[in-house]
Amino acid sequence: MNWIFRINEFNGRSMNLAPPDTANQNAILFFTKNKFAGQKDDNIILLSFIDDEWRFTSFGIIIYIEHKKLKNTEQFENIIEYQITTELRSANFLRQYAYTLLRIKNLNSPINNLPRNIYLQISDPEFESISRGEIFLARTMFGKFFNALHIDHRNNFLRILLSKQPMLLFGPINYFELYNELKNYLEENIFQHAWWLRSSYELLSQILTQDQLFEIGFGTSTFRSGYDVISEHSIIRFGLGRLENDIFSRRSYIYEESSNRIQSNLQIQLNELFRNAPLPIIL
């Protein structure tokens, strides 16, 4: 079995119970209503709160477990000793795995979905994902891109998908197919329109004065309304978005880099794990 342990949380504390000659052994004392179900040689991942971030810090194996029923209470005192096998050298943030761990439903605050106990049992694919630093790409990219869309785009995409392939929403979910549908939607309804916007602004800037550009828009209003005036749209290119360097580079990432890794053996296992889980969408 595989376990995540929060080692500096309110109802558990990390202790050094090891003899001096084995300083890489540690122990955790915690209290539960039932005996901790872990066993010797189980895998553990330590989750710590460091610099205002929850992050995975090391991997190990359980080498000893002790349970003690507390008198006049319904609680057990549990002590596990563990051997550290790997220290993580780079940051491995919990938030990066919001779309990769099955128990997480609160995508914006993953720690809130972990149980009040200091430990959580996870599957083999989830453990391998963290140990390899490899998130569930299809689900993460689908969720990240979908939830970043305007609410009108989110609803429109779901309406289109409901009419074309409703089983992707209500049946066993195939995130490879679902993400492919979202890529097609982005291409047809956002990237292509962004290209038209860029091209129209460049064309008009060659034949109109700057003042005229500030008066031409896509809406019916005669006043500058921000999103209706074409010159305001150009901020996507010159300011926040930088259309060519940002939006189109993102499209390149979606179609090229992700396709090389998106269906590895681990990714396929994670897809099976999440087939009946709720969609990671915010409406």
C-alpha positions, 0 to 999 in steps of 0.5 A, a space after each residue: 500500500 501507499 500513503 501520504 503523510 502530513 508530518 507537521 500538521 495539527 494532530 500529528 507530529 514528526 519525531 526522531 525515535 531512531 538510534 544515533 547510528 541510523 539517523 535517516 530513520 524517523 517516526 510519526 506519532 498520531 491518534 485515530 479512532 481506528 488502528 492505522 491500516 498500514 503495514 511494514 514495507 508500505 511506501 510513504 510520501 511525506 507532505 510538508 508545509 514549507 514557505 507557504 506551500 504544501 509540497 512533497 519532500 521525500 519518499 520512504 518505507 515503513 519499517 515498524 508500526 505500533 498501536 496502543 488503545 488509549 484508556 477511557 477513550 475511543 482512540 488509538 495511539 499509532 507510531 510508525 517508523 520509516 526509512 527515507 529512501 529518496 529526498 526530493 531535490 526540486 519543488 514538488 508542490 501539492 497544487 501541481 497534482 490537483 488534477 492527478 490525485 483522486 481524492 482532490 475535488 477542490 481544485 483551487 485548494 487541494 489540501 482541503 480535500 485531504 482527510 483530517 487525519 494526517 495520512 491518506 492512502 493512494 493508488 499505485 499510479 498516484 504514487 508513481 506519478 508523484 515519485 516520478 514528478 509526472 502529472 496526469 497530463 490529459 486531465 490536468 491540461 483539460 481542466 486547466 484550459 477549460 476552467 481558464 475559459 470565459 463562462 460562455 465558452 465553458 457552457 458552449 463547449 459542454 453544449 457542443 460536446 453533449 450533442 456530439 459525444 454525450 458519453 464523454 460527459 456521462 459515461 466512463 470518461 476517456 480523458 484522451 478523447 475529452 482533451 482532444 475535443 477541447 483542443 478542437 474547440 480551442 482551435 475553431 473558436 479561440 485560436 482561429 478568431 485570435 488570428 483573425 483579430 490580429 490580422 484585422 488590426 494589422 490591416 486596419 492600422 495600415 489604412 487608418 489613423 490611430 484615432 480612427 482605430 480607437 473608434 472602430 469596434 465589433 459591437 453596436 455601441 458608439 462609445 468605447 466599451 473596452 471589449 468592443 473597440 478593436 484597439 482594446 483587443 490589441 492589448 492581447 497582442 501588445 500587453 497581457 497576452 502577446 498574441 503570437 508569443 503567448 497564445 500561439 506558443 500555447 497552441 504549439 505546446 498543446 499539439 506538439 509537446 503534450 502529444 509526445 507524453 500524453 499516452 505513456 503507460 503511467 498516463 493510461 493507468 491514470 486515465 483508467 483510475 479517473 474513468 468514473 471520477 467527476 469531471 474537473 470543471 468549474 461552472 
